[in-house]
Amino acid sequence: MVARLVIAAPSSGAGKTTVATGLMAAFAGRGLAVSPHKVGPDYIDPGYHALATGRPGRNLDAYMCGTGLVAPLFLHGSRGCDLAVVEGVMGLYDGAADQGELASTAQVAKLLKAPVVLVVDASSQSRSVAALVHGFASWDPEVRIGGVILNKVASDRHEHLLREALGESGVPVLGVLRRAPAVATPSRHLGLVPVAERQAQAVEAVAAQAEQVRQGCDLDALMALAQSAPELRCTPWVPEVDGRLHAGGRVVPTRSAPAERMPTTRPVVAVAGGAAFTFSYAEHTELLQAAGAEVVTFDPLRDEALPEGTSGLVIGGGFPEMYGEQLSANEPLRKAVAELAASGAPIAAECAGLLYLARSLDGHPMCGVLDADARMSERLTLGYRDAVAVSDSVLAPAGARLRGHEFHRTVIEPGAGPLAAWGLRQPERRVEGFVQGGVHASYVHTHWAGSPEVAARFVGHCA
């Protein structure tokens, strides 16, 4: 049994992240072990969740991982916790484009059998709030809206009008929050500024959010609602079981693999981190470790060499466009990455990693592994992707199908190498990315929990 709440809203911008993070921090402040989760592919919000709880923020993505893994991944992340708080994505019923409820907060709430708390921006309404809440509560009878938190309430008089109206809706008011500039988190071209870029200010903001929630929400009632969730009858996801064999058939460490068949040495996989490369899923490291790798994090902004003994490199997403000059100035590391790629070592690069491997980014020299140049763009590329591997690579054999996500305001020219990484079917048919020796570089983010053979194959090539 895991007590749990899903924090949702009628639309983006209502204050889900502020409320969810504040609740996590407020309950953690009571001495509870709180498990933080985020619906969808977002990398930034989980950073604030981790700051609030002291535990890794984890994503629950029904599109990339499949509906069958949502509850097992949730149980894996929340093991040993007193409470789990799940922040939704967009509006409660918004999901993958043209896919019905798939990947929506509502679908995840149903898969978790979790009560929903609806965060409503009440700044421009009074009695109409009852009609809005009634509509959301009655739209899908399988979604249980257990209460509402009113956000951006202007005054005591405004609060009285809202409570009076909602008294007829049958949905209890579990919190009322006033406008509070101290809880705000700055945004830019891809959403909130990550925690890694504003650590001290982020700590202050999370503390302010926790205090606002403590003052304005009925934490006892919210906990009682969370404890009303029924038991989830499924097995937690276990990376040691799910990361099994790489394509060559060599056994990698799993719970069931005999010790004598495991690799005798653990290949070192270097994973880029720091302020420029903040996008990663906790399960990726867990799968790499389960497949036999020793995972070592390094910071391309600060470290002038790759970790000792590096035999594979993972460079995930982030904001290299904000740090182009500093990344370029670290010439020793750029040369080390280029030499590693020239040796044929496995390198997996997603989005920010793709840009870092390019010849240049906004005119700043990068690693020069790829014969391509990248630059900022006015156009936002955003959406889920159904991908097919075009070429054999260290991540997947040609023809393998994965689901992923694109999210960037940059372009790279050319968009694909002589050997492309993926063929995409939507929103238009195209090939993209680069497969070059041991390098697999692409704009497409993937969640390896949905395809654990990717991590096992990668570590197999490293070994």
C-alpha angles and dihedrals in degrees: 000000000000119000106226146174133191114213109209139161140200090250144350116288097039093113105265095145094048093049096041093047091044091051092049092051094043093052091043087053087059089061096259124140102238123195113209123210137173127203113231135009099309114137101182104059092054088061090062090043090054090050090052097048109023090235130101114275108236132200127226107202117172092185100052098033101028129246092270093064099049097086095038091051090047092052091047092054096042097046110138095008130130095214139011123207117196118196113209130222128242112324119349095256099034115112142150112335114268090358102102112226094345112137093001123137088244092057093048091048089054093047089052094041085228129155115243127227111203116216109207126193098223096177096112105031145055121175092012088071089077092057091048094050092044090053094051093044094051101039096087116018090202091063110081113207103195099180148337134243114206112216132196094019110176105209147341089272091052090049091051092053092048094048091047092053094046091049087079095048099070091230112114122230106238098176146007120202127190124214107280122179091194092070095053120115119207119244137201139172097320101030131270121015106254121251092243090065097050107024099157095043091044091054090052092047093050091048089051091049091051092050092048090052093046090052098042108032134068098236093181092055091046091051091049089051091050091050091054091071111111126239117283108229102207139092120263116249111260119195092203089063100037098048101068125141136004120223094270090061097242111146116244124196112294133152091259100040115107111247093235090061095053121100112274093223131038112234113227113240113193114211120198116234139152128093096315097051109040101138113102141123118235090226092063092066091043092052093047090051092046089052090057105268130135103224117211123181121216135178116233089200093060113015116083095195138039117252113283113274095013110176098166136025133209118191111181133183132301141110110307088150088070092052104035096127094048094046090049092049090059092079097160092060093044089055092047091053091048091050092049090052091047089054090061095246116156113268123178113192126179125190102307088033089053090054092047092054092050125100092250143355117209088338095309115121112247130182096302094218091128125050091232141096128221133203142170117270137196090228121091114216109201137157150079118292133208102211135191120195107245097189136028108263144161088270104044143357118249110278096029113136124219135166119231147155137242123209120161147114096212134088131207124207119242095027093208137025129230084275107041123209103217141013110215126203101194148089081000132348111263144133122238143172135038136273110188122159105309093344123108110180126171145145090237117102114210132192107225094201086074090051106024091171087075093068093042092050092048094051090045090058090046091054 
